[in-house]
Amino acid sequence: MGTILTTIGALVLGGVVAAATIVGVVSSQTAAPDKSPTNVNAPVIEYGSN
């Protein structure tokens, strides 16, 4: 019985962590421009130094 409860607890905890991560990523990418880490109008691509 204990292993079943442990398994269910792990599934619930994993679901909560995954949901929080997805919500955080989506909200940071779709936030207002002053709070978003990206800028479509001025992309910066740095692949190394010359």
Summary of the structure (lengths in Angstrom):
residues: 50
radius of gyration: 19.2
end to end distance: 62.1
largest distance: 62.1
contacts: 73
relative contact order: 0.08
helix: 56%
strand: 0%
